[in-house]
Amino acid sequence: MRRVSRGNDLDASARRWRDLLAHERDAAALYDGLAASETGERAEILRGLAEVERRHAAHWESRLREAGLGVPPAGPVGLATRLLAATAQRVSLNVVLPLIERAELDGAGVYDRDPDAAPGMAEDERGHARALASLRSVPSGPGPVSVWESRAGAQEAIARRERYHRGDRSGAMRAGVFGISDGLVSNAALVMGFAGSGAAGSTVLLAGVAGLLAGSFSMAAGEYVSMSAQRELYEREVALEAAELQEKPEEELEELVLLYRAKGLSPATAREVAGQVIVDHEVALDTLAREELGLDPDALGSPWAAAGSSMVTFALGALVVVLPYVFADGPVALVVALGLSLLAMAAVGMVLGLATGRPLRHSAARQVLTGLLACAVTFGVGQLIGVQLG
Protein backbone atom coordinates (compact mmCIF):
# COMPACT_ATOMS: atom_id res chain seq x y z
CA MET A 1 0.00 0.00 0.00
CA ARG A 2 2.90 2.35 0.73
CA ARG A 3 4.38 1.77 -2.70
CA VAL A 4 1.03 2.51 -4.33
CA SER A 5 0.66 5.67 -2.26
CA ARG A 6 4.16 6.85 -3.12
CA GLY A 7 3.54 6.10 -6.76
CA ASN A 8 0.34 8.11 -6.74
CA ASP A 9 2.09 11.04 -5.02
CA LEU A 10 4.88 10.96 -7.59
CA ASP A 11 2.39 10.85 -10.45
CA ALA A 12 0.53 13.85 -9.04
CA SER A 13 3.78 15.77 -8.53
CA ALA A 14 4.97 14.88 -12.02
CA ARG A 15 1.77 16.19 -13.57
CA ARG A 16 2.12 19.44 -11.62
CA TRP A 17 5.76 19.84 -12.61
CA ARG A 18 4.94 19.29 -16.27
CA ASP A 19 2.11 21.82 -16.10
CA LEU A 20 4.39 24.40 -14.48
CA LEU A 21 7.15 23.64 -16.99
CA ALA A 22 4.71 24.24 -19.85
CA HIS A 23 3.55 27.47 -18.19
CA GLU A 24 7.10 28.80 -17.79
CA ARG A 25 8.01 27.88 -21.35
CA ASP A 26 4.89 29.68 -22.53
CA ALA A 27 5.77 32.75 -20.44
CA ALA A 28 9.29 32.83 -21.88
CA ALA A 29 7.84 32.60 -25.39
CA LEU A 30 5.43 35.42 -24.55
CA TYR A 31 8.19 37.76 -23.39
CA ASP A 32 10.29 36.88 -26.43
CA GLY A 33 7.28 37.66 -28.63
CA LEU A 34 6.67 40.96 -26.87
CA ALA A 35 10.36 41.85 -27.15
CA ALA A 36 10.15 41.28 -30.89
CA SER A 37 7.54 44.04 -31.11
CA GLU A 38 9.70 46.58 -29.24
CA THR A 39 13.07 48.26 -29.58
CA GLY A 40 15.63 49.74 -27.22
CA GLU A 41 15.14 49.49 -23.46
CA ARG A 42 11.71 47.89 -23.66
CA ALA A 43 13.00 45.06 -25.79
CA GLU A 44 15.99 44.47 -23.52
CA ILE A 45 13.85 44.39 -20.38
CA LEU A 46 11.40 41.94 -21.92
CA ARG A 47 14.23 39.68 -23.05
CA GLY A 48 15.58 39.78 -19.50
CA LEU A 49 12.19 38.68 -18.16
CA ALA A 50 12.11 35.87 -20.72
CA GLU A 51 15.49 34.68 -19.44
CA VAL A 52 14.17 34.49 -15.88
CA GLU A 53 11.19 32.44 -17.07
CA ARG A 54 13.57 30.07 -18.84
CA ARG A 55 15.46 29.69 -15.57
CA HIS A 56 12.19 28.76 -13.87
CA ALA A 57 11.49 26.24 -16.62
CA ALA A 58 14.94 24.73 -16.08
CA HIS A 59 14.07 24.23 -12.42
CA TRP A 60 11.03 22.11 -13.27
CA GLU A 61 13.03 20.18 -15.83
CA SER A 62 15.58 19.36 -13.12
CA ARG A 63 12.82 18.18 -10.76
CA LEU A 64 11.58 15.77 -13.40
CA ARG A 65 15.07 14.46 -14.07
CA GLU A 66 15.81 14.03 -10.36
CA ALA A 67 12.68 11.90 -10.08
CA GLY A 68 13.85 9.74 -12.99
CA LEU A 69 11.15 11.06 -15.30
CA GLY A 70 11.45 12.24 -18.86
CA VAL A 71 11.33 15.91 -19.76
CA PRO A 72 8.62 16.57 -22.35
CA PRO A 73 9.70 18.46 -25.46
CA ALA A 74 8.55 22.02 -25.89
CA GLY A 75 5.11 22.09 -27.47
CA PRO A 76 3.46 24.75 -29.61
CA VAL A 77 2.93 28.17 -28.06
CA GLY A 78 -0.51 28.56 -26.51
CA LEU A 79 -3.31 30.45 -28.21
CA ALA A 80 -3.50 33.11 -25.46
CA THR A 81 0.23 33.77 -25.78
CA ARG A 82 0.00 34.15 -29.54
CA LEU A 83 -2.96 36.54 -29.20
CA LEU A 84 -1.17 38.71 -26.63
CA ALA A 85 2.00 38.90 -28.72
CA ALA A 86 0.01 39.67 -31.87
CA THR A 87 -1.94 42.42 -30.08
CA ALA A 88 1.31 43.98 -28.82
CA GLN A 89 2.81 43.89 -32.30
CA ARG A 90 -0.21 45.25 -34.15
CA VAL A 91 -1.73 47.59 -31.55
CA SER A 92 0.46 48.44 -28.57
CA LEU A 93 2.37 46.73 -25.79
CA ASN A 94 0.58 48.95 -23.25
CA VAL A 95 -2.74 47.33 -24.16
CA VAL A 96 -1.64 43.87 -22.99
CA LEU A 97 0.60 44.87 -20.06
CA PRO A 98 -2.22 44.92 -17.41
CA LEU A 99 -3.26 41.39 -18.37
CA ILE A 100 0.29 40.09 -18.11
CA GLU A 101 0.83 41.87 -14.77
CA ARG A 102 -2.22 40.11 -13.37
CA ALA A 103 -0.98 36.75 -14.61
CA GLU A 104 2.41 37.31 -12.98
CA LEU A 105 0.81 38.17 -9.63
CA ASP A 106 -1.35 35.04 -9.85
CA GLY A 107 1.77 33.01 -10.62
CA ALA A 108 3.46 34.42 -7.52
CA GLY A 109 0.58 33.16 -5.42
CA VAL A 110 0.87 29.69 -6.88
CA TYR A 111 4.56 29.48 -6.02
CA ASP A 112 3.92 30.73 -2.49
CA ARG A 113 2.00 27.52 -1.84
CA ASP A 114 4.13 25.12 -3.91
CA PRO A 115 6.56 23.07 -1.77
CA ASP A 116 8.66 22.17 -4.82
CA ALA A 117 9.24 25.73 -6.03
CA ALA A 118 12.78 27.02 -5.73
CA PRO A 119 13.40 29.82 -3.21
CA GLY A 120 12.78 33.17 -4.80
CA MET A 121 10.52 32.02 -7.63
CA ALA A 122 7.45 33.73 -6.16
CA GLU A 123 9.49 36.90 -5.60
CA ASP A 124 10.69 36.71 -9.21
CA GLU A 125 7.09 36.75 -10.40
CA ARG A 126 6.25 39.73 -8.19
CA GLY A 127 9.31 41.51 -9.49
CA HIS A 128 8.13 40.81 -13.03
CA ALA A 129 4.75 42.37 -12.30
CA ARG A 130 6.40 45.48 -10.90
CA ALA A 131 8.84 45.69 -13.80
CA LEU A 132 5.92 45.42 -16.22
CA ALA A 133 4.08 48.20 -14.40
CA SER A 134 7.15 50.44 -14.68
CA LEU A 135 7.56 49.48 -18.33
CA ARG A 136 4.60 51.66 -19.33
CA SER A 137 6.65 54.78 -18.72
CA VAL A 138 9.68 53.56 -20.66
CA PRO A 139 9.66 54.73 -24.29
CA SER A 140 10.85 52.57 -27.15
CA GLY A 141 14.45 53.21 -28.06
CA PRO A 142 17.30 54.16 -25.73
CA GLY A 143 16.06 55.32 -22.33
CA PRO A 144 17.16 58.44 -20.52
CA VAL A 145 20.07 58.24 -18.10
CA SER A 146 19.25 59.60 -14.63
CA VAL A 147 21.56 60.72 -11.83
CA TRP A 148 20.77 58.49 -8.82
CA GLU A 149 21.54 59.64 -5.30
CA SER A 150 21.55 57.67 -2.08
CA ARG A 151 17.92 56.92 -1.23
CA ALA A 152 18.24 57.84 2.40
CA GLY A 153 20.10 61.04 1.66
CA ALA A 154 17.68 62.04 -1.07
CA GLN A 155 14.65 61.42 1.14
CA GLU A 156 16.17 63.42 3.98
CA ALA A 157 17.02 66.32 1.69
CA ILE A 158 13.54 66.36 0.18
CA ALA A 159 11.93 66.19 3.61
CA ARG A 160 13.93 69.23 4.73
CA ARG A 161 13.17 71.26 1.62
CA GLU A 162 9.53 70.26 1.16
CA ARG A 163 7.99 70.16 4.60
CA TYR A 164 4.55 70.75 3.17
CA HIS A 165 4.32 67.07 2.18
CA ARG A 166 2.14 65.13 4.60
CA GLY A 167 2.99 61.64 5.78
CA ASP A 168 1.27 59.05 7.94
CA ARG A 169 3.73 56.28 8.71
CA SER A 170 1.82 54.83 11.67
CA GLY A 171 -1.61 54.81 10.02
CA ALA A 172 -3.01 56.82 12.94
CA MET A 173 -3.97 59.86 10.84
CA ARG A 174 -5.92 57.75 8.34
CA ALA A 175 -7.66 55.89 11.17
CA GLY A 176 -8.39 59.15 13.00
CA VAL A 177 -9.91 60.85 9.96
CA PHE A 178 -12.08 57.84 9.26
CA GLY A 179 -12.99 57.51 12.95
CA ILE A 180 -14.22 61.06 13.52
CA SER A 181 -16.10 61.13 10.23
CA ASP A 182 -17.74 57.78 10.93
CA GLY A 183 -18.53 58.77 14.52
CA LEU A 184 -20.24 61.96 13.41
CA VAL A 185 -22.28 60.47 10.61
CA SER A 186 -23.21 57.09 12.10
CA ASN A 187 -24.15 58.35 15.55
CA ALA A 188 -25.99 61.38 14.16
CA ALA A 189 -27.96 59.05 11.91
CA LEU A 190 -28.67 56.73 14.86
CA VAL A 191 -29.87 59.57 17.10
CA MET A 192 -31.98 61.09 14.30
CA GLY A 193 -33.60 57.72 13.73
CA PHE A 194 -34.63 57.38 17.37
CA ALA A 195 -35.72 61.04 17.53
CA GLY A 196 -37.83 60.58 14.40
CA SER A 197 -39.64 57.66 15.99
CA GLY A 198 -40.89 59.97 18.76
CA ALA A 199 -38.89 58.23 21.48
CA ALA A 200 -38.36 60.01 24.78
CA GLY A 201 -35.26 62.11 25.29
CA SER A 202 -33.81 59.62 27.76
CA THR A 203 -34.22 56.84 25.20
CA VAL A 204 -32.51 58.92 22.52
CA LEU A 205 -29.66 59.69 24.94
CA LEU A 206 -29.27 56.01 25.81
CA ALA A 207 -29.19 55.07 22.12
CA GLY A 208 -26.57 57.76 21.42
CA VAL A 209 -24.31 56.64 24.29
CA ALA A 210 -24.68 53.00 23.25
CA GLY A 211 -23.80 53.91 19.68
CA LEU A 212 -20.77 55.88 20.89
CA LEU A 213 -19.42 53.02 23.00
CA ALA A 214 -20.19 50.24 20.55
CA GLY A 215 -18.86 52.16 17.59
CA SER A 216 -15.63 53.31 19.22
CA PHE A 217 -14.71 49.85 20.53
CA SER A 218 -15.70 48.24 17.25
CA MET A 219 -13.61 50.72 15.27
CA ALA A 220 -10.60 50.15 17.54
CA ALA A 221 -10.86 46.37 17.31
CA GLY A 222 -11.31 46.43 13.56
CA GLU A 223 -8.35 48.78 13.02
CA TYR A 224 -6.10 46.74 15.31
CA VAL A 225 -6.88 43.42 13.62
CA SER A 226 -6.66 44.75 10.06
CA MET A 227 -3.46 46.74 10.70
CA SER A 228 -1.85 43.78 12.52
CA ALA A 229 -2.66 41.44 9.64
CA GLN A 230 -1.33 43.95 7.11
CA ARG A 231 1.88 44.49 9.09
CA GLU A 232 2.46 40.73 9.50
CA LEU A 233 1.96 40.22 5.77
CA TYR A 234 4.43 43.00 4.95
CA GLU A 235 6.97 41.68 7.46
CA ARG A 236 6.72 38.23 5.89
CA GLU A 237 7.34 39.68 2.44
CA VAL A 238 10.42 41.56 3.70
CA ALA A 239 11.69 38.42 5.50
CA LEU A 240 11.36 36.35 2.32
CA GLU A 241 13.22 39.03 0.39
CA ALA A 242 15.97 39.05 3.03
CA ALA A 243 16.36 35.27 2.79
CA GLU A 244 16.52 35.42 -0.98
CA LEU A 245 19.10 38.20 -0.85
CA GLN A 246 21.22 36.09 1.49
CA GLU A 247 20.94 32.89 -0.54
CA LYS A 248 20.95 34.20 -4.12
CA PRO A 249 22.55 37.65 -4.30
CA GLU A 250 23.35 37.22 -8.00
CA GLU A 251 19.70 36.73 -8.91
CA GLU A 252 18.68 39.70 -6.77
CA LEU A 253 21.30 41.78 -8.56
CA GLU A 254 19.72 40.88 -11.87
CA GLU A 255 16.26 41.77 -10.52
CA LEU A 256 17.55 45.20 -9.49
CA VAL A 257 19.10 45.71 -12.91
CA LEU A 258 15.76 44.92 -14.56
CA LEU A 259 13.86 47.23 -12.23
CA TYR A 260 16.24 50.15 -12.79
CA ARG A 261 16.18 49.61 -16.53
CA ALA A 262 12.38 49.61 -16.40
CA LYS A 263 12.65 53.05 -14.81
CA GLY A 264 14.59 54.34 -17.80
CA LEU A 265 18.27 53.85 -16.94
CA SER A 266 20.66 52.55 -19.59
CA PRO A 267 21.93 48.96 -19.16
CA ALA A 268 25.36 50.14 -18.02
CA THR A 269 23.98 52.68 -15.53
CA ALA A 270 21.37 50.24 -14.20
CA ARG A 271 24.05 47.60 -13.58
CA GLU A 272 26.36 50.14 -11.96
CA VAL A 273 23.64 51.40 -9.59
CA ALA A 274 22.46 47.88 -8.78
CA GLY A 275 26.04 46.80 -8.10
CA GLN A 276 26.51 49.66 -5.63
CA VAL A 277 23.22 48.88 -3.89
CA ILE A 278 23.77 45.14 -3.55
CA VAL A 279 27.11 45.58 -1.71
CA ASP A 280 25.41 46.71 1.52
CA HIS A 281 22.91 44.09 2.74
CA GLU A 282 20.70 46.56 4.63
CA VAL A 283 20.60 49.05 1.77
CA ALA A 284 19.95 46.25 -0.70
CA LEU A 285 17.07 44.86 1.37
CA ASP A 286 15.56 48.31 1.83
CA THR A 287 15.82 49.00 -1.91
CA LEU A 288 14.39 45.62 -2.94
CA ALA A 289 11.49 46.00 -0.51
CA ARG A 290 10.65 49.39 -1.98
CA GLU A 291 11.35 48.74 -5.65
CA GLU A 292 10.29 45.11 -6.04
CA LEU A 293 7.62 44.72 -3.35
CA GLY A 294 6.41 48.33 -3.23
CA LEU A 295 6.83 48.46 0.57
CA ASP A 296 8.40 51.01 2.87
CA PRO A 297 10.06 48.97 5.67
CA ASP A 298 10.08 52.05 7.91
CA ALA A 299 6.36 52.70 7.53
CA LEU A 300 4.54 49.40 7.98
CA GLY A 301 2.02 50.99 10.35
CA SER A 302 1.31 50.65 14.06
CA PRO A 303 -1.79 48.59 15.04
CA TRP A 304 -1.97 50.20 18.48
CA ALA A 305 -1.67 53.75 17.13
CA ALA A 306 -4.37 53.10 14.53
CA ALA A 307 -6.67 51.44 17.07
CA GLY A 308 -6.25 54.19 19.66
CA SER A 309 -6.68 56.95 17.12
CA SER A 310 -9.86 55.48 15.64
CA MET A 311 -11.34 54.79 19.08
CA VAL A 312 -10.76 58.30 20.43
CA THR A 313 -11.79 60.15 17.29
CA PHE A 314 -14.93 58.06 16.78
CA ALA A 315 -15.95 58.78 20.38
CA LEU A 316 -15.35 62.52 19.90
CA GLY A 317 -17.39 62.58 16.71
CA ALA A 318 -20.20 60.54 18.24
CA LEU A 319 -20.25 62.71 21.38
CA VAL A 320 -21.25 65.84 19.44
CA VAL A 321 -24.77 64.62 18.73
CA VAL A 322 -25.24 63.15 22.22
CA LEU A 323 -24.36 66.22 24.30
CA PRO A 324 -27.57 68.23 23.61
CA TYR A 325 -29.69 65.39 25.03
CA VAL A 326 -27.74 65.58 28.30
CA PHE A 327 -29.02 69.14 28.90
CA ALA A 328 -32.30 69.31 26.96
CA ASP A 329 -35.16 67.25 25.54
CA GLY A 330 -37.67 67.22 22.69
CA PRO A 331 -37.44 69.41 19.58
CA VAL A 332 -34.89 71.76 21.15
CA ALA A 333 -32.38 68.95 21.74
CA LEU A 334 -33.07 67.57 18.25
CA VAL A 335 -32.43 70.90 16.50
CA VAL A 336 -29.29 71.64 18.54
CA ALA A 337 -27.95 68.09 17.98
CA LEU A 338 -28.51 68.34 14.23
CA GLY A 339 -26.96 71.82 14.06
CA LEU A 340 -23.87 70.83 16.05
CA SER A 341 -23.44 67.68 13.95
CA LEU A 342 -23.58 69.62 10.69
CA LEU A 343 -21.10 72.22 11.98
CA ALA A 344 -18.73 69.47 13.11
CA MET A 345 -19.05 67.74 9.74
CA ALA A 346 -18.21 70.99 7.97
CA ALA A 347 -15.17 71.45 10.23
CA VAL A 348 -13.96 67.92 9.50
CA GLY A 349 -14.45 68.54 5.80
CA MET A 350 -12.39 71.71 5.95
CA VAL A 351 -9.59 69.96 7.84
CA LEU A 352 -9.55 67.29 5.15
CA GLY A 353 -9.44 70.03 2.53
CA LEU A 354 -6.42 71.58 4.21
CA ALA A 355 -4.67 68.20 4.36
CA THR A 356 -5.39 67.26 0.76
CA GLY A 357 -5.08 70.68 -0.82
CA ARG A 358 -8.65 70.59 -2.11
CA PRO A 359 -10.96 73.66 -1.93
CA LEU A 360 -12.29 74.03 1.62
CA ARG A 361 -15.86 74.73 0.51
CA HIS A 362 -15.93 71.64 -1.66
CA SER A 363 -14.62 69.36 1.10
CA ALA A 364 -16.94 70.85 3.73
CA ALA A 365 -20.01 70.66 1.47
CA ARG A 366 -19.29 67.04 0.56
CA GLN A 367 -19.00 66.05 4.21
CA VAL A 368 -22.16 67.93 5.22
CA LEU A 369 -24.28 66.61 2.35
CA THR A 370 -23.22 63.04 3.05
CA GLY A 371 -24.09 63.33 6.74
CA LEU A 372 -27.33 65.21 6.08
CA LEU A 373 -28.49 62.51 3.68
CA ALA A 374 -27.79 59.76 6.21
CA CYS A 375 -29.64 61.69 8.95
CA ALA A 376 -32.63 62.39 6.71
CA VAL A 377 -32.99 58.74 5.72
CA THR A 378 -32.82 57.41 9.28
CA PHE A 379 -35.12 60.17 10.60
CA GLY A 380 -37.70 59.27 7.95
CA VAL A 381 -37.42 55.55 8.71
CA GLY A 382 -37.76 56.32 12.41
CA GLN A 383 -40.94 58.29 11.81
CA LEU A 384 -42.46 55.45 9.78
CA ILE A 385 -41.63 52.93 12.48
CA GLY A 386 -42.90 55.27 15.20
CA VAL A 387 -46.25 55.75 13.41
CA GLN A 388 -46.72 52.02 12.91
CA LEU A 389 -45.84 51.23 16.54
CA GLY A 390 -48.08 54.02 17.76
C-alpha positions in Angstrom: 0.0 0.0 0.0 2.9 2.4 0.7 4.4 1.8 -2.7 1.0 2.5 -4.3 0.7 5.7 -2.3 4.2 6.9 -3.1 3.5 6.1 -6.8 0.3 8.1 -6.7 2.1 11.0 -5.0 4.9 11.0 -7.6 2.4 10.9 -10.4 0.5 13.9 -9.0 3.8 15.8 -8.5 5.0 14.9 -12.0 1.8 16.2 -13.6 2.1 19.4 -11.6 5.8 19.8 -12.6 4.9 19.3 -16.3 2.1 21.8 -16.1 4.4 24.4 -14.5 7.1 23.6 -17.0 4.7 24.2 -19.8 3.5 27.5 -18.2 7.1 28.8 -17.8 8.0 27.9 -21.4 4.9 29.7 -22.5 5.8 32.7 -20.4 9.3 32.8 -21.9 7.8 32.6 -25.4 5.4 35.4 -24.6 8.2 37.8 -23.4 10.3 36.9 -26.4 7.3 37.7 -28.6 6.7 41.0 -26.9 10.4 41.9 -27.1 10.2 41.3 -30.9 7.5 44.0 -31.1 9.7 46.6 -29.2 13.1 48.3 -29.6 15.6 49.7 -27.2 15.1 49.5 -23.5 11.7 47.9 -23.7 13.0 45.1 -25.8 16.0 44.5 -23.5 13.8 44.4 -20.4 11.4 41.9 -21.9 14.2 39.7 -23.0 15.6 39.8 -19.5 12.2 38.7 -18.2 12.1 35.9 -20.7 15.5 34.7 -19.4 14.2 34.5 -15.9 11.2 32.4 -17.1 13.6 30.1 -18.8 15.5 29.7 -15.6 12.2 28.8 -13.9 11.5 26.2 -16.6 14.9 24.7 -16.1 14.1 24.2 -12.4 11.0 22.1 -13.3 13.0 20.2 -15.8 15.6 19.4 -13.1 12.8 18.2 -10.8 11.6 15.8 -13.4 15.1 14.5 -14.1 15.8 14.0 -10.4 12.7 11.9 -10.1 13.9 9.7 -13.0 11.2 11.1 -15.3 11.4 12.2 -18.9 11.3 15.9 -19.8 8.6 16.6 -22.3 9.7 18.5 -25.5 8.5 22.0 -25.9 5.1 22.1 -27.5 3.5 24.8 -29.6 2.9 28.2 -28.1 -0.5 28.6 -26.5 -3.3 30.5 -28.2 -3.5 33.1 -25.5 0.2 33.8 -25.8 0.0 34.2 -29.5 -3.0 36.5 -29.2 -1.2 38.7 -26.6 2.0 38.9 -28.7 0.0 39.7 -31.9 -1.9 42.4 -30.1 1.3 44.0 -28.8 2.8 43.9 -32.3 -0.2 45.3 -34.2 -1.7 47.6 -31.6 0.5 48.4 -28.6 2.4 46.7 -25.8 0.6 49.0 -23.3 -2.7 47.3 -24.2 -1.6 43.9 -23.0 0.6 44.9 -20.1 -2.2 44.9 -17.4 -3.3 41.4 -18.4 0.3 40.1 -18.1 0.8 41.9 -14.8 -2.2 40.1 -13.4 -1.0 36.7 -14.6 2.4 37.3 -13.0 0.8 38.2 -9.6 -1.3 35.0 -9.9 1.8 33.0 -10.6 3.5 34.4 -7.5 0.6 33.2 -5.4 0.9 29.7 -6.9 4.6 29.5 -6.0 3.9 30.7 -2.5 2.0 27.5 -1.8 4.1 25.1 -3.9 6.6 23.1 -1.8 8.7 22.2 -4.8 9.2 25.7 -6.0 12.8 27.0 -5.7 13.4 29.8 -3.2 12.8 33.2 -4.8 10.5 32.0 -7.6 7.5 33.7 -6.2 9.5 36.9 -5.6 10.7 36.7 -9.2 7.1 36.8 -10.4 6.3 39.7 -8.2 9.3 41.5 -9.5 8.1 40.8 -13.0 4.7 42.4 -12.3 6.4 45.5 -10.9 8.8 45.7 -13.8 5.9 45.4 -16.2 4.1 48.2 -14.4 7.1 50.4 -14.7 7.6 49.5 -18.3 4.6 51.7 -19.3 6.6 54.8 -18.7 9.7 53.6 -20.7 9.7 54.7 -24.3 10.9 52.6 -27.2 14.4 53.2 -28.1 17.3 54.2 -25.7 16.1 55.3 -22.3 17.2 58.4 -20.5 20.1 58.2 -18.1 19.3 59.6 -14.6 21.6 60.7 -11.8 20.8 58.5 -8.8 21.5 59.6 -5.3 21.5 57.7 -2.1 17.9 56.9 -1.2 18.2 57.8 2.4 20.1 61.0 1.7 17.7 62.0 -1.1 14.6 61.4 1.1 16.2 63.4 4.0 17.0 66.3 1.7 13.5 66.4 0.2 11.9 66.2 3.6 13.9 69.2 4.7 13.2 71.3 1.6 9.5 70.3 1.2 8.0 70.2 4.6 4.5 70.7 3.2 4.3 67.1 2.2 2.1 65.1 4.6 3.0 61.6 5.8 1.3 59.1 7.9 3.7 56.3 8.7 1.8 54.8 11.7 -1.6 54.8 10.0 -3.0 56.8 12.9 -4.0 59.9 10.8 -5.9 57.7 8.3 -7.7 55.9 11.2 -8.4 59.2 13.0 -9.9 60.8 10.0 -12.1 57.8 9.3 -13.0 57.5 13.0 -14.2 61.1 13.5 -16.1 61.1 10.2 -17.7 57.8 10.9 -18.5 58.8 14.5 -20.2 62.0 13.4 -22.3 60.5 10.6 -23.2 57.1 12.1 -24.2 58.4 15.6 -26.0 61.4 14.2 -28.0 59.1 11.9 -28.7 56.7 14.9 -29.9 59.6 17.1 -32.0 61.1 14.3 -33.6 57.7 13.7 -34.6 57.4 17.4 -35.7 61.0 17.5 -37.8 60.6 14.4 -39.6 57.7 16.0 -40.9 60.0 18.8 -38.9 58.2 21.5 -38.4 60.0 24.8 -35.3 62.1 25.3 -33.8 59.6 27.8 -34.2 56.8 25.2 -32.5 58.9 22.5 -29.7 59.7 24.9 -29.3 56.0 25.8 -29.2 55.1 22.1 -26.6 57.8 21.4 -24.3 56.6 24.3 -24.7 53.0 23.2 -23.8 53.9 19.7 -20.8 55.9 20.9 -19.4 53.0 23.0 -20.2 50.2 20.6 -18.9 52.2 17.6 -15.6 53.3 19.2 -14.7 49.9 20.5 -15.7 48.2 17.2 -13.6 50.7 15.3 -10.6 50.1 17.5 -10.9 46.4 17.3 -11.3 46.4 13.6 -8.4 48.8 13.0 -6.1 46.7 15.3 -6.9 43.4 13.6 -6.7 44.8 10.1 -3.5 46.7 10.7 -1.9 43.8 12.5 -2.7 41.4 9.6 -1.3 44.0 7.1 1.9 44.5 9.1 2.5 40.7 9.5 2.0 40.2 5.8 4.4 43.0 4.9 7.0 41.7 7.5 6.7 38.2 5.9 7.3 39.7 2.4 10.4 41.6 3.7 11.7 38.4 5.5 11.4 36.4 2.3 13.2 39.0 0.4 16.0 39.0 3.0 16.4 35.3 2.8 16.5 35.4 -1.0 19.1 38.2 -0.9 21.2 36.1 1.5 20.9 32.9 -0.5 21.0 34.2 -4.1 22.5 37.6 -4.3 23.4 37.2 -8.0 19.7 36.7 -8.9 18.7 39.7 -6.8 21.3 41.8 -8.6 19.7 40.9 -11.9 16.3 41.8 -10.5 17.6 45.2 -9.5 19.1 45.7 -12.9 15.8 44.9 -14.6 13.9 47.2 -12.2 16.2 50.1 -12.8 16.2 49.6 -16.5 12.4 49.6 -16.4 12.7 53.0 -14.8 14.6 54.3 -17.8 18.3 53.8 -16.9 20.7 52.5 -19.6 21.9 49.0 -19.2 25.4 50.1 -18.0 24.0 52.7 -15.5 21.4 50.2 -14.2 24.0 47.6 -13.6 26.4 50.1 -12.0 23.6 51.4 -9.6 22.5 47.9 -8.8 26.0 46.8 -8.1 26.5 49.7 -5.6 23.2 48.9 -3.9 23.8 45.1 -3.6 27.1 45.6 -1.7 25.4 46.7 1.5 22.9 44.1 2.7 20.7 46.6 4.6 20.6 49.1 1.8 20.0 46.2 -0.7 17.1 44.9 1.4 15.6 48.3 1.8 15.8 49.0 -1.9 14.4 45.6 -2.9 11.5 46.0 -0.5 10.7 49.4 -2.0 11.4 48.7 -5.7 10.3 45.1 -6.0 7.6 44.7 -3.3 6.4 48.3 -3.2 6.8 48.5 0.6 8.4 51.0 2.9 10.1 49.0 5.7 10.1 52.1 7.9 6.4 52.7 7.5 4.5 49.4 8.0 2.0 51.0 10.3 1.3 50.7 14.1 -1.8 48.6 15.0 -2.0 50.2 18.5 -1.7 53.7 17.1 -4.4 53.1 14.5 -6.7 51.4 17.1 -6.3 54.2 19.7 -6.7 57.0 17.1 -9.9 55.5 15.6 -11.3 54.8 19.1 -10.8 58.3 20.4 -11.8 60.1 17.3 -14.9 58.1 16.8 -16.0 58.8 20.4 -15.4 62.5 19.9 -17.4 62.6 16.7 -20.2 60.5 18.2 -20.3 62.7 21.4 -21.3 65.8 19.4 -24.8 64.6 18.7 -25.2 63.1 22.2 -24.4 66.2 24.3 -27.6 68.2 23.6 -29.7 65.4 25.0 -27.7 65.6 28.3 -29.0 69.1 28.9 -32.3 69.3 27.0 -35.2 67.3 25.5 -37.7 67.2 22.7 -37.4 69.4 19.6 -34.9 71.8 21.2 -32.4 69.0 21.7 -33.1 67.6 18.2 -32.4 70.9 16.5 -29.3 71.6 18.5 -27.9 68.1 18.0 -28.5 68.3 14.2 -27.0 71.8 14.1 -23.9 70.8 16.1 -23.4 67.7 13.9 -23.6 69.6 10.7 -21.1 72.2 12.0 -18.7 69.5 13.1 -19.0 67.7 9.7 -18.2 71.0 8.0 -15.2 71.5 10.2 -14.0 67.9 9.5 -14.5 68.5 5.8 -12.4 71.7 5.9 -9.6 70.0 7.8 -9.5 67.3 5.1 -9.4 70.0 2.5 -6.4 71.6 4.2 -4.7 68.2 4.4 -5.4 67.3 0.8 -5.1 70.7 -0.8 -8.7 70.6 -2.1 -11.0 73.7 -1.9 -12.3 74.0 1.6 -15.9 74.7 0.5 -15.9 71.6 -1.7 -14.6 69.4 1.1 -16.9 70.8 3.7 -20.0 70.7 1.5 -19.3 67.0 0.6 -19.0 66.0 4.2 -22.2 67.9 5.2 -24.3 66.6 2.4 -23.2 63.0 3.0 -24.1 63.3 6.7 -27.3 65.2 6.1 -28.5 62.5 3.7 -27.8 59.8 6.2 -29.6 61.7 9.0 -32.6 62.4 6.7 -33.0 58.7 5.7 -32.8 57.4 9.3 -35.1 60.2 10.6 -37.7 59.3 8.0 -37.4 55.5 8.7 -37.8 56.3 12.4 -40.9 58.3 11.8 -42.5 55.4 9.8 -41.6 52.9 12.5 -42.9 55.3 15.2 -46.3 55.8 13.4 -46.7 52.0 12.9 -45.8 51.2 16.5 -48.1 54.0 17.8 
